[in-house]
Amino acid sequence: MKVLIVEDELDIAANIWDFLERRGHVVDHAVDGRQGLARAVDEIFDIIILDLGLPRLDGLELCRRLRDAGSGVPVLMLTARDTLEDCLSGFEHGADDYMVKPFAMRELEARIRVLHRNGSPLEDSVLGLGELSYSSKSMLAERAGQSFPLTVSQGRILSLLIRESPNVIRHETLLNAVWGEQGGTSAALHSHVCTLRALIDRPFDKPMLQTVHGIGYRLVDPA
């Protein structure tokens, strides 16, 4: 994988760089938020490892601007902020996964491998349900002529919901599909689903994404 580390603490960045490089990955580094955003927009990376407490532009704002620019590159956020609200804020700004410092390097690599695998579709497929469609290649969802880019995790969730519609997909199944056995929480899943609902349902009269309380979610064609 080609990995961009955006981290202002040089010792942490150096440790991650050394570990990942020894594992065969190609690594680059940006020391502040503005530099990180410029690199992320101008170059192609498989994964971005992003600190939150950055100078010049904080990690949340960097991630939001990256998503607003239409980039779907997987983002793993690193932070010392460990509250549930901090975690949910990260996902709301477009992160795909979230780790709290201090962390184990082997777990970090396992997490980014899952994100990379999930972000690399086996085929260029376009899935559809009624007026809703999703392209795994462009990572764009479209409903009734309106299109919107999705993150890797959002695309993974939507793909599974479309494929299995109108069946109910359990929370555990969605968690494993997006994060594998190495990460992901019910709160993270809920945050991603809320973002998806805001994109594919809120602008329209008839909702498609349904919550089955205590069990999971399903997608239906309201036509």
KAGIGI-V643754 format. One record per residue. N is the residue number from 1. RES is the residue in one letter. PHI is phi as a letter, one per 40 degrees, with the letter a starting at -180 (* if undefined). NEAR is the number of other C-alpha atoms within 10 Angstrom. Layout:
n | res | phi | near
N | RES | PHI | NEAR
N | RES | PHI | NEAR
This chain:
n | res | phi | near
1 | M | * | 16
2 | K | c | 15
3 | V | b | 20
4 | L | b | 24
5 | I | c | 22
6 | V | b | 28
7 | E | a | 25
8 | D | c | 19
9 | E | c | 13
10 | L | c | 12
11 | D | c | 10
12 | I | c | 12
13 | A | d | 19
14 | A | c | 14
15 | N | c | 12
16 | I | c | 18
17 | W | d | 20
18 | D | c | 12
19 | F | c | 15
20 | L | c | 20
21 | E | c | 16
22 | R | c | 10
23 | R | c | 11
24 | G | g | 10
25 | H | c | 14
26 | V | c | 15
27 | V | b | 19
28 | D | b | 16
29 | H | a | 20
30 | A | b | 20
31 | V | c | 18
32 | D | a | 21
33 | G | c | 26
34 | R | c | 18
35 | Q | c | 15
36 | G | c | 24
37 | L | c | 19
38 | A | c | 13
39 | R | c | 17
40 | A | c | 21
41 | V | c | 15
42 | D | c | 9
43 | E | b | 8
44 | I | b | 12
45 | F | b | 18
46 | D | c | 20
47 | I | a | 22
48 | I | b | 24
49 | I | b | 23
50 | L | b | 27
51 | D | c | 27
52 | L | c | 22
53 | G | c | 19
54 | L | b | 20
55 | P | c | 13
56 | R | g | 11
57 | L | a | 16
58 | D | c | 16
59 | G | c | 28
60 | L | c | 23
61 | E | c | 16
62 | L | d | 25
63 | C | c | 27
64 | R | c | 17
65 | R | c | 16
66 | L | c | 20
67 | R | c | 18
68 | D | c | 14
69 | A | c | 11
70 | G | g | 16
71 | S | c | 19
72 | G | b | 24
73 | V | d | 24
74 | P | c | 23
75 | V | b | 26
76 | L | b | 23
77 | M | c | 24
78 | L | b | 23
79 | T | a | 19
80 | A | c | 13
81 | R | c | 14
82 | D | b | 12
83 | T | c | 10
84 | L | c | 11
85 | E | c | 10
86 | D | c | 14
87 | C | c | 21
88 | L | c | 18
89 | S | c | 15
90 | G | c | 26
91 | F | c | 26
92 | E | c | 18
93 | H | c | 19
94 | G | h | 29
95 | A | c | 30
96 | D | c | 25
97 | D | a | 24
98 | Y | a | 24
99 | M | b | 22
100 | V | c | 13
101 | K | c | 11
102 | P | c | 10
103 | F | b | 11
104 | A | c | 9
105 | M | c | 13
106 | R | c | 10
107 | E | c | 13
108 | L | d | 18
109 | E | c | 15
110 | A | c | 16
111 | R | c | 21
112 | I | c | 24
113 | R | c | 16
114 | V | c | 17
115 | L | c | 24
116 | H | c | 18
117 | R | c | 14
118 | N | c | 19
119 | G | c | 23
120 | S | b | 13
121 | P | c | 12
122 | L | c | 10
123 | E | a | 8
124 | D | c | 11
125 | S | b | 13
126 | V | b | 15
127 | L | b | 16
128 | G | a | 16
129 | L | a | 18
130 | G | g | 13
131 | E | c | 12
132 | L | b | 18
133 | S | a | 20
134 | Y | a | 24
135 | S | b | 18
136 | S | c | 22
137 | K | c | 14
138 | S | c | 15
139 | M | f | 21
140 | L | b | 18
141 | A | b | 25
142 | E | a | 17
143 | R | b | 19
144 | A | f | 11
145 | G | g | 9
146 | Q | c | 11
147 | S | b | 15
148 | F | a | 14
149 | P | c | 21
150 | L | b | 26
151 | T | c | 23
152 | V | d | 25
153 | S | c | 28
154 | Q | c | 21
155 | G | c | 24
156 | R | c | 20
157 | I | c | 22
158 | L | c | 22
159 | S | d | 21
160 | L | c | 18
161 | L | c | 21
162 | I | c | 21
163 | R | c | 13
164 | E | c | 14
165 | S | d | 16
166 | P | c | 16
167 | N | c | 13
168 | V | c | 17
169 | I | b | 20
170 | R | c | 14
171 | H | d | 18
172 | E | c | 15
173 | T | c | 13
174 | L | c | 22
175 | L | c | 19
176 | N | c | 14
177 | A | c | 16
178 | V | c | 25
179 | W | b | 24
180 | G | g | 17
181 | E | c | 12
182 | Q | c | 12
183 | G | a | 17
184 | G | g | 20
185 | T | b | 14
186 | S | c | 12
187 | A | c | 14
188 | A | c | 23
189 | L | c | 22
190 | H | c | 16
191 | S | c | 19
192 | H | c | 23
193 | V | c | 20
194 | C | c | 13
195 | T | c | 19
196 | L | d | 20
197 | R | c | 16
198 | A | c | 13
199 | L | c | 19
200 | I | c | 21
201 | D | b | 16
202 | R | d | 13
203 | P | c | 12
204 | F | b | 12
205 | D | c | 8
206 | K | b | 12
207 | P | c | 15
208 | M | b | 21
209 | L | c | 21
210 | Q | b | 16
211 | T | c | 14
212 | V | b | 13
213 | H | d | 7
214 | G | g | 8
215 | I | b | 11
216 | G | i | 16
217 | Y | b | 22
218 | R | a | 20
219 | L | b | 22
220 | V | b | 18
221 | D | c | 15
222 | P | c | 12
223 | A | c | 7
